[in-house]
């Protein structure tokens, strides 16, 4: 799936980033009112854990729902 028309906002020093859609939470599947579950295909969810591989892909390696 190709995601287009999104903005990446990064923290100073490369310590994190977020992907912003047309509204808060869009890439996590939230609707315009902040209600989860509006989309079947999401970019990420709270608690998702990723590792970056040698080609720059973020590979989901797990979830930690207690660390959010």
Buried (B, 14 or more C-beta within 10 A) or exposed (E): EEEEEEEEEEEEEEEEEEBBBEEEBBBBBBEEEEEEEBEEEBBBBEEBEEEEEEEEEEEEEEEEEEEE
